[in-house]
Amino acid sequence: MALLLRVTTWGLCPWRGYSSKGAQGALSKGFVEALKAVVGPSSVSTAAVIREQHGRDESVHRCQPPDAVVWPQNVYQVCRLAALCYCQGVPIIPFGTGTGLEGGVCAVQGGVCINLTHMDRILELNLEDFSVVVEPGVTRKALNTHLRDSGLWFPVDPGADASLCGMAATGASGTNAVRYGTMRDNVLNLEVVLPNGQLLHTAGPRRHFRSPAPGLGPDVHQHVAWALTCPVSPGSRKSAAGYNLTALFVGSEGTLGLITATTLRLHPAPEATVAATCAFPSVQAAVDSTVHILQAAVPVARIEFLDDVTMDACNRHSKLNCSVAPTLFLEFHGSKQALAEQLQRAEEITRHNGASHFSWAKEPEERSRLWAARHNVWYAVLALRPGCKGYSTDVCVPISRLPEILVQTKEDLKASGLTGAIVGHVGDGNFHCILVVDPEDPEELHRVEAFAQHLGRRALALHGTCTGEHGIGLGKRQLLQEEVGAVGVETMRQLKAMLDPRGLMNPGKVL
């Protein structure tokens, strides 16, 4: 493979002058022809409408289109494209489904957008080892459809039907994280094309070592308890072989390489599932219930918070008839006998905190309707101001500080005069403010950005993070510096410089 890549690189490097240095939108005809020689003429586009589609995501950041878009069909084409761009000094921007919320696909320096959605094969399924290998075009819904009759599923659920490699690149999370962990807990290996076209397998070729205990923090006692109670699968292994390269690339946001395959940890599908909703008289009461449920060790699979504004938007958008009040959506997985005990304990705790309108959803159709409404919150809130854009904050704090920050944030949101709602994966301390803003109104946009920066700093002051799952992207680079400190940022810069010495991989993001 190394010899193949060297030959490929030598064959591409002599094509100097095919890109126009410093002239965004002006790739030379010769360079575009070189791209076509790699992937075929029909898989390269410089059309303005296509470029604009690939220069934006779901965030409020303005569109910054690449100079060209290419659709490779396999990893070898990706290697050749990367080597070509590397030799010519052309920026590379990976693209999946475009569902990000931090401007991660904006081509701030122009360059070539590599759309990986045509690579959509499930390469290997290891039922006995609880693992699967997928290409970048495979989305989480497509994978779970494929797994439907296997008795296994992939639970990381960010809401959008995002690509699984894109979820790895952003360190995605979602509604099931409290029980099953985030992408960081469920990625076992990555196939990565480095900026110069070399191919890296972060845990070694075809290896699928078991990931750490899901959803557990650094407390060694938690890990010991999990190890003693969790049934170990036949293929379960561990590794202490050198640096954890997989963890380095999970959450790297396309700034270190292009993820062309990911090996994922699968989980047994639950025997039975029950969902519930309950309304509360205040934000404090709802979040206190969350903390008490977790402290009581009730093994909840999902516990989502929606404030009164969110519930009103959901009622309108998804045709629900729920109370317009701070609300928890809960879900429990397990055996029927175990669920009965979990439901009883959860209901006792929530009623002790003043919950009302407690409603169980046991049938699949009811649960699907409930969680569809939760997943459509983004669009429900946007519908409050048609024609505007959404700006989503994304902080995460220790569970013990969650009531404090949520109550303060709700008060700040009311006082700000902004249109916004609060929703969150409160089971792991993560929540979002979805702010609806007119991107053509500079004053309103400034107020939204100031609110988000203030919230990020409040989370840091409470020993949390400025992003639980969306990533840094374009908008949180200053907060990242405040979070990890000067030494942390410098270490990241050195890693970036070592892997991407020419600064071509998704420039302008993270650092």
Secondary structure as GFF3:
##gff-version 3
##sequence-region A 1 511
A	DSSP	alpha_helix	2	12	.	.	.	ID=ss1
A	DSSP	alpha_helix	29	39	.	.	.	ID=ss2
A	DSSP	three_ten_helix	41	43	.	.	.	ID=ss3
A	DSSP	beta_strand	44	45	.	.	.	ID=ss4
A	DSSP	alpha_helix	48	53	.	.	.	ID=ss5
A	DSSP	beta_strand	68	70	.	.	.	ID=ss6
A	DSSP	alpha_helix	75	88	.	.	.	ID=ss7
A	DSSP	beta_strand	92	95	.	.	.	ID=ss8
A	DSSP	beta_strand	112	115	.	.	.	ID=ss9
A	DSSP	beta_strand	122	126	.	.	.	ID=ss10
A	DSSP	beta_strand	131	134	.	.	.	ID=ss11
A	DSSP	alpha_helix	140	146	.	.	.	ID=ss12
A	DSSP	beta_strand	152	153	.	.	.	ID=ss13
A	DSSP	alpha_helix	164	170	.	.	.	ID=ss14
A	DSSP	alpha_helix	177	180	.	.	.	ID=ss15
A	DSSP	alpha_helix	183	186	.	.	.	ID=ss16
A	DSSP	beta_strand	187	193	.	.	.	ID=ss17
A	DSSP	beta_strand	199	201	.	.	.	ID=ss18
A	DSSP	alpha_helix	220	229	.	.	.	ID=ss19
A	DSSP	alpha_helix	245	249	.	.	.	ID=ss20
A	DSSP	beta_strand	258	265	.	.	.	ID=ss21
A	DSSP	beta_strand	267	268	.	.	.	ID=ss22
A	DSSP	beta_strand	272	279	.	.	.	ID=ss23
A	DSSP	alpha_helix	283	295	.	.	.	ID=ss24
A	DSSP	beta_strand	300	306	.	.	.	ID=ss25
A	DSSP	alpha_helix	308	318	.	.	.	ID=ss26
A	DSSP	beta_strand	327	334	.	.	.	ID=ss27
A	DSSP	alpha_helix	336	352	.	.	.	ID=ss28
A	DSSP	beta_strand	356	361	.	.	.	ID=ss29
A	DSSP	alpha_helix	364	375	.	.	.	ID=ss30
A	DSSP	alpha_helix	377	382	.	.	.	ID=ss31
A	DSSP	beta_strand	389	392	.	.	.	ID=ss32
A	DSSP	beta_strand	395	396	.	.	.	ID=ss33
A	DSSP	three_ten_helix	399	401	.	.	.	ID=ss34
A	DSSP	alpha_helix	402	416	.	.	.	ID=ss35
A	DSSP	beta_strand	419	425	.	.	.	ID=ss36
A	DSSP	three_ten_helix	426	428	.	.	.	ID=ss37
A	DSSP	beta_strand	430	437	.	.	.	ID=ss38
A	DSSP	alpha_helix	442	461	.	.	.	ID=ss39
A	DSSP	alpha_helix	477	499	.	.	.	ID=ss40
###
